[in-house]
């Protein structure tokens, strides 16, 4: 049966060699829909610093941000379920109509966030509704990527499959860029106070317009020729989900796709863009507008990297760029973020070296979720949490009484510091300000901004190397009749859990250790394991259509 399917795939493309106009329509409509759908997903992360106050009522700013990232992660947690559901439909009913459903669901769920009253108005119902809508977003996104990637791959000539599918990868970055463009546009048109009060809803409500455009473009498309050929031959799968795990050799392919492909690409991607954004805006105290402009420029330029890598993979194969990008990430990840810190807020690093901070006392352990679970945070833990949120490095020493010293000089903690997070932050930062620590909003010099953009572009290239050829690779790794399910399930488990939980996991690591760079170890570990799996499990050599491997 599998040999017949492979023949049908080749003959389907051969009999219906798409014209350049058809290819442009397929790539354009699929990419536009992907941009809009990822815009819907990313706008939540882009506005995280506002949403933490709109939907969560906590005293600790670090906890507020962690709660936002927790809700962000909820959407990712449901992506594998969406992959199973829509992968099943895509392999049974067709590629086109399945991802029409996913883009509709995403648009409705995202617009819904813009209508939710804040926690001050309806209490705990506000975050609950947000979570429900994030679940719907996750389900939709679980079906979107596989549908768009396969649809383009099955329309593409084999020798240009990497190039044409790379536009889908670039569109993911495009969704992030579009979210920033919309936020910047709203900031320009809406005064800052109004934007934080109600203007943040506009980017969510804009999803209604984006949904209409995306549906209009995708309705012009026809079904995939490969799926049509299988349907006419009566070779569509009876149960794509079951067959994804019983098809000969598929278990190895799914394992490799999960850890050796998706685990690498998704952790690098979210580290490059989301961790980069949070790092600059948070502990580095860079002005939010400046951060958004920097990320807009870097993200827009980086989109071209994915297309370059996709085209390159048509010549050198899919495996080589992924291995190169992963190994380079292991070598460059920490130095790149150290460089970002030095350029974004050089005064903070200099002050930490010139006037080292030492904290000593009993029970000096941070509990990031203490307030959420009604646990008592120790006084020392409160101080450590505030120092970490302020981007200040410290040394922890044992002691019987709580003390904070800066360059050997003790800081007198006021009683209200332990009662109010705001009072603690203001008091501690004012005290440290006397020793040269600057916690004001930073506006880096132009040359520093150029350097920051350059480092972000380096991260963007690492992402492109590990991501640019993936749609083509995953399409080629799995048999046509169960391709939608087989590639979507490992992709969205990896993206949903290994990548989607990255901001939360990295945030908890930073909050627990007090080291603003410690969260990078999560990315490093996932990529290191992924390199081993990729070396073992990704097909090498020139790109080729799916072939059964009896020894797999």
ABEGO torsion letter per residue (X at the ends): XAAAAAAAAAAAAAABBBBAAAAAAAAAAAAAAAAAAAAAAAAAAAAAAAAAAAABBBABAAAAAAAAAAAAAAAAAAAAAAAAAAAAAAAAAEAAAAAAAAAAAAAAAAAAAAABBBAAAAEAAAAAAAAAAAAAAAAAAAAAAAAAAAAAAAABBAAAAAAAAAAAAAAAAAAAAAAAAAAAAAAAABBAAAAAAAAAAAAAAAAAAAAAAAAAAAAABBBBAAAAAAAAAGABBABAAAAAAABBGAAAAAAAAAAAAAAAAAAAAAAAAAAAAAAAABAAGBBAAAAAAAAAAAAAAAAAAAAAAAAAAAAAEAAAAAAAAAAAAAAAAAAAAAAAAAAABAAAAAAAAABBBBBBEBGBBBBAAAAAAGBBBBAAAAAAAAAAAAGBBBBBBBBABBBBBBGGBBBBBBAAAAABAAAAAAAAAAAAAAAGBBABBBBBBAAAAAAAAAAAAAAAAAAAAAAAAAAAAAAAABBAAAAAAAAAAAAAAAAAAAAAAAAAAAAAAAAAAGBAAAAAAAAAAAAAAAAAAAAAABBBEBBBBBBBBAAX
